[in-house]
């Protein structure tokens, strides 16, 4: 990798951040070169981590490996929908057991904003199921990434992981790609980890779709709002 001027121009970072969104429709037939993926992951590895532990482990899924995972998890998703008692135990509590304000309102705005754009209402159970299952098809992206961490690591490693995953998304964006980080895979950790051939001591963190966005898909016009900095910032005096 070329030497980098760490004190040089950094203005282009803003463009990658502002143009990033959770892409939910990719160009199925436009592949991503392995060399480009390797470059993105290498640059992303500059993410900070406590004591430089670098706790991330990445699995890249393309072609048949990707398709086999899709088939397995979609089948599991259908079974759990029909019988919730067949649900797998999540790796960790990504969401709170009970939602409260203002997070509940934001969650509802996000969910019904997306479904409303797609013309899906609360009574359309089959359509909702199909849209949710788009997660388990990587939204047609040609590449899926799965992230795991050793269970021996502490909670701080999930914080480290967030910086690494953000780096991947921004590195991808700066190269013309789009991404969608996906906690939805955490509902089926047993199936995913078995498919990956992960070691017994690994925990699934999340997945990610990566590829070239479909510019004609209406779902890709859905961009979530952000709170103004003043609403979440306290200037201590």
N, C-alpha and C positions, 0 to 999 in steps of 0.2 A: 504494500500500500504506500502511496506517495506521502512524502512529508507534508504535514498540514501546518499552515500558519495559524496558530491558536489565538493570535491577537489580530487577525485580519478581518475582512468584511464578514459580517454575520447577518446582514439584513434579509437575505433570502430565506432565513428560517421562518420569518413571519408568514411568508407566502405559503409555505408548506403547511403551517399550522392552520391558517385561515381557510385553506382549500381542502383540508381533510374533512371527511365525513364518513359515517358508517354506510358503506356502499352495500346495497342489497340486490344488485343485479349486475352481473359481469358478462363480458363477451366470452362465451363458452369456448370458442374455437381459437382464441388468441392466446397462445401459450406464453409462459414466462420462462426465459432461459435460465437454466441452473446456475450459470456463472453470475447472472444478475442477482439471483436470490442469495448466493453465497456472499456477494459483495455487500448487499443490504445487511445481512446478518453480521458480517464482520465489522461494518461501521457501527451498527447498533450495539455491538458489544462494548463500546466505549461508555455505556451507561454506568453511572456510579452504583456501588453496592457496599454495604457495611463491611469493613475490613477487607474490601476487594474480594469477597467470597464468590462473586459471579455465580449465583445459584441456578441460573437458567439452563434448561435442557430443551432442545428444540427438535421436533420430528417434522419432516417435510413430506407431504403426501401429494403425489401426482399419479396420473394414469390409473393402472389397475389397483394399486394400494389405496388410492383415494376412493375409487369406485366401490371397493369391498367394504370400506368403513361406512360409506354412505348407505349401502344396502343393509348392513348390520344394524346401524343406529336407527334408520328409518323404520325397520321392522320392530325394533324395541319401542320406538315412539308410538307406533300403532298399537302395540300390545298394552302399553301403559295407559294409553287413552281409553282403551276398552276396559281395562282392569287396573285402576290406580294402585292396587295392592302389589302389583308386579314392579313397582318403581324401585330403582336402585338408590342406594344411599349416596348423597352428594359428598364430594371430597371435603368441602368446608362450607361454612355459612356465608355465602357471597351476599345474600340479601337478608334483611332483618326478618325475624319471625312475624312481627307486626309492624305495618307501615304507619308512620305518623306524619303530621304536617311539619314542614312544607314538602317533604319527599313524596308523600302519597299523591299530592296534587300534580307534582312534576311527572311522576310515573304515569298517572292517568292521561295527562296531556300528551305524553310521548306515545303511549300505546294507542289511544283512540285517534290521535292525529294521524298516525301511520295507517291504521285500519280504515279510517275515514277516507284517506286519500285513495286507498285501494277499493273503496266501495264495500267494505266488509263491516256489518253491524254486529251487535252483541248476540243476536240470535243465529248468526251464520256459523254454527259450530264446525261444520265440515270445511268451510273456507278458512276459518281461523286455524284449524288443525293443519291445513295444507300450507298456509303462510308460515306458521311456526316451523313446519318441517323443512321449509326452504333453508333454515339454518343448517340442518343436517345434510343438505345438498351443497353446502358452501356457496349458496346463492349462484350456482353455476360457475364459480371461479375455478380455474384450472389447477390452482394450488391451494392446499390447506395446510396450515401450520398448527401443531399441537405443542403445548408448553407444559412441562412437568417440573417438579421440584422434589428434592429428597425430603422425606418426612422428618428427618432428624433436624432440619433447619427450623429456625424460629419464625414467628409472625413477621419479623422485620424483612425476611426474604421476599414476602409478597409485596412489600413496598419497593424493594429493589427491582422486583419483576415488573412493576408498573412502569418504571423508568425505561427498562429494556424494551418492553412492548411498545411504549410510546416512540422510542427511537426507531423501531422497525417501521411503524406507520409513517413517520415523517421521512425516513430514508426512502421508503417506497414511493411516497407522494412526490418527492423531489425528482424521482426518476420516471414520472408519468403514470405510476400505478396507483391503485386505490386499495383500501383494505376494509375489513369489518371485524373488529374484535368480538368474540362470541363466548359469553358465559353459558350459553344454552347447552353446550357440550357437557357441562358439569353435571347435568342430570343423568348422564350415562357413563360414569367414569370406569366402571368395571369393563364394559364393552370396549371403550376407547383404549384403555391401557392394555388390555389383552391384544387388541389389534396391532398396537404399536410395538408389542414385544417389550414393554417397559419392565424394569426390575420391580421386585416386590416392594421395595422401599420408596417408590416414586408416587407422588400425588399429582393428579391432573390439576392444572391451574386454570386453563381456558384454551380456546382454539382461536383461529383467525383465518378468514378468507382473504386471499390476495390475488390480484389480477388487474385486468384493464376494465374500467367501468363501461357499462352499456349506456351511452348518452341518450338513447331513445326511451329508456325505461322510466315510467312515471314515478316509480318508487324512489329513484335516485334524485328526485326533486325535493324529497323530504329532508329538511335540514333543521335540526333541533335548535331552539333558542338557548341563550346563555344569560345568566344573571349578570347585571352590571357589577363591576368590582366593588363599588361602594356598598353593595348589599351584603357582602360577605367579608368585608375588611374592617378591622378596628385599628385605628391609629392610637397606640398606647402613649400616653404622655406622663 
